[in-house]
Amino acid sequence: MPLSAELLEILACPQCKQPVKLQRVADSDMNICVDCRLAYPLRDGIPVMLIDEAKALDD
């Protein structure tokens, strides 16, 4: 089940408070912070917006 546009619009990175965007990373959908580039996972279609669960992306 994809995330709704309304939910994506209000989600923000808990570390830097910047918006996130949904992207496919390594065969899974993740919410990527547009500023600090942390990748937050989705589990069963639910965004897990916990800093401890995030992975830093290499540019």
Buried (B, 14 or more C-beta within 10 A) or exposed (E): EEBEEEEBEEBBBBBEEEBBEBEEEEEEBBBBBEEBBBBBBBEEEEBBBEEEEBEEBEE
